[in-house]
């Protein structure tokens, strides 16, 4: 008799790995990343950190590209 909830530990499903803490995953990966954001005004591309804690503005036209959503300062 096998258990109904058998999980392959060497090949876990991607959705289960995403929910785990970043250090307890099978392959340790960070939750943050860098992304290229294109300005809507001048079409300048700026590289922005996904978990930035400050407002990021465009270098050419000073348009706000992204702003933090969390409470931490």
C-alpha positions in Angstrom: 0.0 0.0 0.0 1.4 3.3 -1.1 0.7 6.7 0.4 -1.5 9.1 -1.7 0.8 12.0 -0.9 4.1 10.7 -2.3 6.3 13.5 -3.4 9.5 13.0 -5.5 12.1 14.8 -3.4 14.6 15.1 -6.2 12.1 16.6 -8.7 9.6 18.7 -6.6 6.9 20.6 -8.4 7.7 24.2 -9.3 4.8 25.7 -7.3 5.9 24.0 -4.1 9.5 25.2 -4.6 8.3 28.8 -5.1 6.4 28.7 -1.7 9.5 27.6 0.3 11.9 29.9 2.0 14.8 30.9 -0.3 17.4 28.9 1.7 15.2 25.7 2.0 14.7 25.2 -1.7 16.4 22.3 -3.5 18.6 24.9 -5.3 19.0 28.1 -3.3 17.8 31.1 -5.3 17.0 34.6 -4.2 13.5 36.1 -4.5 14.8 39.4 -6.0 16.0 40.2 -9.5 17.0 43.0 -11.7 14.7 44.2 -14.5 14.9 46.7 -17.4 12.2 49.3 -17.3 11.5 51.5 -20.3 10.4 55.1 -19.6 7.0 56.0 -21.2 8.2 59.5 -22.0 11.6 59.2 -23.6 11.9 55.4 -24.1 15.1 55.3 -22.1 15.8 51.9 -20.6 16.9 51.8 -16.9 17.9 48.7 -14.9 16.0 48.6 -11.6 16.2 46.2 -8.6 12.9 44.4 -8.0 12.9 45.1 -4.2 14.2 48.7 -4.4 13.4 50.7 -1.3 13.5 54.1 -2.9 11.7 55.8 -5.8 13.5 55.3 -9.1 13.2 58.1 -11.6 14.3 58.3 -15.3 17.8 59.8 -15.8 16.6 61.9 -18.8 13.1 63.2 -18.1 12.8 62.7 -14.3 9.6 60.6 -14.7 8.9 58.1 -11.8 9.6 54.6 -13.1 8.9 52.6 -9.9 8.2 53.2 -6.3 8.3 50.9 -3.2 5.1 49.4 -2.0 6.1 48.1 1.4 6.1 49.8 4.8 9.8 49.4 5.6 12.0 52.5 5.3 
